[in-house]
Amino acid sequence: MADRIGFIGLGNMGGRMTRRLVDGGVEVLGFDMQRPAVEAAGATPADSAAEVAGASDVVFLSLPDSKVVERVVLQDGSFIPALAEGAVVVDLSTASPASTQRIQARLAEVGVDYLDAGISGGAAAAEKGALTLMVGGDTEALDRVRPALAHFATNVFHMGGPGAGHSTKLLNNFLNAISLSATAEVMVAAKKAGLDLATVLDVLNASSGVNFATLNRFPKIITGDYLKGGLTNALMMKDVVLYVDHLHELGVASPNSSGPLASFGLAQALGYADQISNTVVDAIGDVSGGVRLHDPDPGSAGGDADRTTDTKD
């Protein structure tokens, strides 16, 4: 008999992963504070997270941060008692590894496996079922949920014990933040230097400065397409702060964190908090004399808001 699947948090990413499950023939019981999001993803709406826990063998979480995860799992007194012994909870959120380990230990007391599964690929990869997952926790529990994961992920890496998946996710996201913010700064400088931006990108992509942002983001950004639908500046900042906190816990120096902290902090301060993190280039441009990499097309508002092709986080 197939596992009953529940999903809690059907937002930008959770909704797309749920849709992949539903379109693959899997019945999903879903809960989100915004009930229309559950219906839009094709899931059967539940009235609470605890209802999902009580009716599911495998419960997926896709929530904003560890505070929300803890609120759902630990602070809601009805959630853990609703879980059946032998259930598996898979946390797809970007979360603190220390928090993850606390939750894993608590659920182990009641015979429930907790997998931390950091995701990379963004909205476009979620829609295509091409996400990458980095998973921490029990290998047998991971093998059990692999059929469900296969609906929305093409790469699944087991990274180690509890917290290892979320730890790997923070490391990856920090490099993402570094490449995006540094490339944004370079491209603003190239614009002010009077260089042809497309040719600059050709040079970078054939040279040692090549990175994901030069290959996949800025060829679109310089035309005014910000690839909307991905990680916002506020969420990027949150991930960088989590990374810095994690390195502090590990006793590792983080001399390179100041750059993205400053860049995405600037973006938030200038009103770009809820816009896609690619707009960090506009924040840097704002304080560099009002620079834009493209000539705005009136009415375009910086690109096609329905695109979801920014694929890595």
C-alpha positions as CSV (number, residue, x, y, z in Angstrom):
1,M,0.0,0.0,0.0
2,A,1.4,3.4,-1.0
3,D,2.2,5.9,1.7
4,R,-0.3,8.7,2.2
5,I,1.2,12.0,1.5
6,G,0.7,15.3,3.3
7,F,2.1,18.7,2.5
8,I,2.3,21.7,4.8
9,G,3.3,25.1,3.3
10,L,2.1,25.4,-0.3
11,G,3.7,28.7,-1.2
12,N,6.1,29.6,-4.1
13,M,8.0,26.3,-3.8
14,G,5.7,24.0,-1.8
15,G,2.8,24.7,-4.2
16,R,4.9,23.7,-7.2
17,M,6.2,20.5,-5.6
18,T,2.7,19.6,-4.6
19,R,1.5,20.1,-8.1
20,R,4.2,17.8,-9.4
21,L,3.0,15.1,-7.0
22,V,-0.7,15.6,-7.9
23,D,0.0,15.6,-11.6
24,G,2.0,12.4,-11.1
25,G,-1.2,10.7,-9.7
26,V,-0.4,11.1,-6.0
27,E,-3.2,12.2,-3.7
28,V,-2.0,15.0,-1.4
29,L,-3.6,16.4,1.7
30,G,-2.4,19.9,2.1
31,F,-2.5,22.8,4.6
32,D,-1.5,26.4,4.1
33,M,-2.6,29.5,5.9
34,Q,-3.8,30.6,2.4
35,R,-6.4,28.0,1.5
36,P,-6.6,29.0,-2.2
37,A,-2.9,28.0,-2.5
38,V,-3.8,24.5,-1.5
39,E,-6.6,24.3,-4.1
40,A,-4.4,25.9,-6.8
41,A,-1.8,23.1,-6.3
42,G,-4.5,20.4,-6.7
43,A,-4.3,19.1,-3.1
44,T,-7.2,18.3,-0.8
45,P,-7.4,21.1,1.7
46,A,-7.0,20.3,5.4
47,D,-8.1,22.5,8.2
48,S,-4.8,22.4,10.2
49,A,-1.3,21.1,10.1
50,A,-2.2,18.6,12.8
51,E,-4.9,17.2,10.5
52,V,-2.3,16.6,7.8
53,A,0.0,14.9,10.4
54,G,-2.8,12.6,11.5
55,A,-3.8,11.5,8.1
56,S,-0.4,11.1,6.4
57,D,2.4,8.5,6.4
58,V,4.8,11.1,4.9
59,V,4.5,14.7,5.8
60,F,6.4,17.3,3.7
61,L,7.1,20.8,5.2
62,S,8.0,23.8,3.0
63,L,8.0,26.7,5.4
64,P,9.8,30.1,5.5
65,D,12.3,29.4,8.3
66,S,13.1,27.5,11.5
67,K,10.9,29.7,13.6
68,V,7.8,28.7,11.6
69,V,8.9,25.1,11.4
70,E,9.2,25.0,15.2
71,R,5.9,26.7,15.6
72,V,4.2,24.0,13.5
73,V,6.1,20.9,14.8
74,L,7.0,21.7,18.4
75,Q,4.7,24.5,19.6
76,D,1.5,23.2,18.2
77,G,0.5,20.8,21.0
78,S,-1.6,18.7,18.6
79,F,0.9,18.1,15.8
80,I,3.3,15.5,17.3
81,P,0.5,13.5,19.0
82,A,-1.2,13.3,15.7
83,L,1.8,11.6,14.0
84,A,1.6,7.9,13.7
85,E,4.6,5.9,14.9
86,G,6.7,5.1,11.8
87,A,5.7,8.2,10.0
88,V,8.4,10.3,8.2
89,V,8.5,14.1,8.2
90,V,10.6,15.7,5.4
91,D,11.6,19.3,6.0
92,L,12.2,21.0,2.7
93,S,12.6,24.4,4.3
94,T,15.9,26.4,4.5
95,A,16.5,26.1,8.2
96,S,19.0,26.2,11.0
97,P,20.8,22.9,11.3
98,A,20.8,23.3,15.1
99,S,17.0,23.7,15.1
100,T,16.7,20.7,12.8
101,Q,18.7,18.5,15.1
102,R,16.5,19.5,18.1
103,I,13.3,18.6,16.1
104,Q,14.8,15.3,14.9
105,A,15.6,14.3,18.5
106,R,12.1,15.2,19.7
107,L,10.4,13.2,16.9
108,A,12.7,10.2,17.4
109,E,11.2,10.0,20.9
110,V,7.8,9.1,19.4
111,G,9.1,6.8,16.7
112,V,9.0,9.4,13.8
113,D,11.8,9.9,11.3
114,Y,12.7,13.5,10.5
115,L,14.7,14.2,7.3
116,D,16.1,17.6,6.5
117,A,16.1,18.1,2.8
118,G,17.5,21.3,1.5
119,I,16.4,22.1,-2.0
120,S,18.1,23.9,-4.9
121,G,16.8,24.8,-8.3
122,G,14.1,27.4,-7.7
123,A,10.6,27.7,-9.1
124,A,11.5,26.7,-12.6
125,A,13.1,23.5,-11.6
126,A,10.3,22.7,-9.2
127,E,7.8,23.0,-12.1
128,K,9.9,20.7,-14.2
129,G,10.5,18.2,-11.4
130,A,14.2,18.9,-11.7
131,L,15.2,20.0,-8.2
132,T,18.3,19.0,-6.4
133,L,17.9,17.8,-2.8
134,M,20.6,17.5,-0.1
135,V,19.3,15.3,2.6
136,G,20.2,14.6,6.2
137,G,18.9,11.8,8.4
138,D,18.2,8.1,8.3
139,T,19.0,6.3,5.1
140,E,16.1,3.9,5.3
141,A,13.7,6.7,5.8
142,L,15.2,8.4,2.8
143,D,14.8,5.3,0.7
144,R,11.2,5.1,1.8
145,V,10.4,8.6,0.5
146,R,12.4,8.4,-2.7
147,P,9.4,7.5,-4.8
148,A,7.6,10.7,-3.7
149,L,10.8,12.8,-4.1
150,A,11.2,11.6,-7.6
151,H,8.1,13.6,-8.7
152,F,9.9,16.9,-8.1
153,A,13.7,16.1,-7.8
154,T,16.1,14.6,-10.2
155,N,19.2,14.7,-7.9
156,V,18.9,13.5,-4.3
157,F,22.1,13.4,-2.3
158,H,22.3,11.9,1.2
159,M,24.7,14.2,3.1
160,G,24.8,12.4,6.5
161,G,23.0,12.6,9.8
162,P,20.4,15.0,11.1
163,G,21.1,18.6,10.1
164,A,23.5,17.6,7.3
165,G,21.1,18.5,4.5
166,H,20.2,21.9,5.9
167,S,23.9,22.6,6.5
168,T,24.8,21.8,2.9
169,K,21.9,24.0,1.8
170,L,23.3,27.0,3.7
171,L,26.8,26.5,2.2
172,N,25.3,26.4,-1.3
173,N,23.1,29.4,-0.8
174,F,26.0,31.4,0.5
175,L,28.0,30.8,-2.6
176,N,24.9,31.7,-4.6
177,A,24.6,35.0,-2.7
178,I,28.3,35.7,-3.2
179,S,28.2,35.2,-7.0
180,L,25.0,37.2,-7.5
181,S,26.0,40.2,-5.4
182,A,29.6,40.3,-6.7
183,T,28.5,40.0,-10.3
184,A,25.9,42.7,-9.8
185,E,28.6,45.0,-8.5
186,V,30.8,44.2,-11.5
187,M,28.1,44.7,-14.0
188,V,27.2,48.2,-12.6
189,A,30.9,49.1,-12.8
190,A,30.9,47.8,-16.4
191,K,27.9,50.0,-17.3
192,K,29.5,53.1,-15.8
193,A,32.8,52.3,-17.6
194,G,30.9,52.4,-20.9
195,L,31.5,48.8,-21.8
196,D,29.1,46.7,-23.9
197,L,27.5,44.5,-21.3
198,A,26.8,41.5,-23.5
199,T,30.4,41.4,-24.5
200,V,31.5,41.7,-20.9
201,L,29.5,38.6,-20.1
202,D,31.0,36.8,-23.0
203,V,34.4,37.6,-21.6
204,L,33.5,36.6,-18.1
205,N,32.0,33.3,-19.2
206,A,35.1,32.5,-21.2
207,S,37.4,33.5,-18.2
208,S,38.0,32.8,-14.6
209,G,35.2,35.0,-13.4
210,V,32.5,32.7,-14.7
211,N,29.8,31.7,-12.3
212,F,26.0,30.8,-12.2
213,A,25.0,34.5,-12.3
214,T,27.1,35.4,-15.3
215,L,25.9,32.3,-17.2
216,N,22.2,32.3,-16.3
217,R,21.1,35.5,-14.7
218,F,22.8,38.5,-16.2
219,P,22.3,37.6,-19.9
220,K,18.6,38.2,-19.1
221,I,18.9,41.0,-16.6
222,I,20.8,43.2,-19.1
223,T,17.7,43.0,-21.3
224,G,15.4,44.0,-18.4
225,D,14.2,40.5,-17.7
226,Y,14.8,39.9,-13.9
227,L,13.5,36.3,-14.0
228,K,10.9,37.0,-11.4
229,G,9.5,34.2,-9.3
230,G,12.6,33.2,-7.4
231,L,14.2,33.9,-4.1
232,T,13.6,37.5,-2.8
233,N,16.2,39.8,-1.4
234,A,14.7,39.4,2.1
235,L,14.9,35.6,1.9
236,M,18.5,35.8,0.5
237,M,19.4,38.0,3.4
238,K,17.8,35.5,5.8
239,D,19.8,32.6,4.3
240,V,23.1,34.5,4.6
241,V,22.4,35.3,8.2
242,L,21.6,31.6,8.8
243,Y,24.9,30.8,7.2
244,V,26.9,33.2,9.4
245,D,25.1,31.8,12.5
246,H,25.9,28.3,11.4
247,L,29.6,29.1,10.9
248,H,29.7,30.7,14.3
249,E,28.4,27.5,15.8
250,L,31.0,25.5,13.9
251,G,33.8,27.8,15.0
252,V,34.6,28.8,11.4
253,A,35.7,32.3,10.4
254,S,33.5,34.0,7.8
255,P,35.5,36.9,6.4
256,N,33.6,36.8,3.1
257,S,30.1,37.2,4.5
258,S,30.3,41.0,4.7
259,G,29.8,41.5,0.9
260,P,26.5,39.7,0.5
261,L,25.3,41.0,3.9
262,A,26.0,44.5,2.8
263,S,24.5,44.0,-0.7
264,F,21.2,42.4,0.3
265,G,20.9,44.6,3.3
266,L,21.2,47.6,1.0
267,A,18.5,46.1,-1.3
268,Q,16.1,45.7,1.7
269,A,16.8,49.2,2.9
270,L,16.1,50.7,-0.5
271,G,12.7,48.9,-0.8
272,Y,13.6,45.8,-2.8
273,A,13.0,43.3,0.1
274,D,10.1,41.5,-1.5
275,Q,11.5,41.6,-5.1
276,I,13.5,38.8,-6.6
277,S,17.1,38.9,-5.4
278,N,18.4,39.7,-8.9
279,T,17.2,43.3,-8.3
280,V,20.2,43.6,-5.9
281,V,21.9,45.0,-9.1
282,D,19.4,47.9,-9.1
283,A,20.0,48.6,-5.4
284,I,23.8,48.9,-6.1
285,G,22.9,50.9,-9.2
286,D,20.8,53.3,-7.1
287,V,23.7,54.3,-4.9
288,S,26.1,54.4,-7.8
289,G,24.3,57.3,-9.6
290,G,21.0,55.7,-10.6
291,V,22.6,53.1,-12.9
292,R,20.4,50.5,-14.7
293,L,21.9,47.8,-16.9
294,H,19.1,48.1,-19.5
295,D,17.0,50.8,-21.0
296,P,13.6,50.4,-19.4
297,D,10.6,49.8,-21.6
298,P,7.7,51.8,-20.3
299,G,5.1,49.4,-19.0
300,S,7.4,46.5,-18.7
301,A,8.2,47.1,-14.9
302,G,11.5,45.4,-15.2
303,G,10.6,42.3,-17.1
304,D,7.9,39.6,-17.3
305,A,6.5,39.0,-13.9
306,D,5.2,35.5,-14.9
307,R,8.7,34.1,-15.7
308,T,10.1,31.7,-13.2
309,T,13.4,30.8,-14.9
310,D,15.8,31.8,-12.2
311,T,16.8,28.3,-11.3
312,K,19.3,28.1,-8.5
313,D,19.1,28.9,-4.8
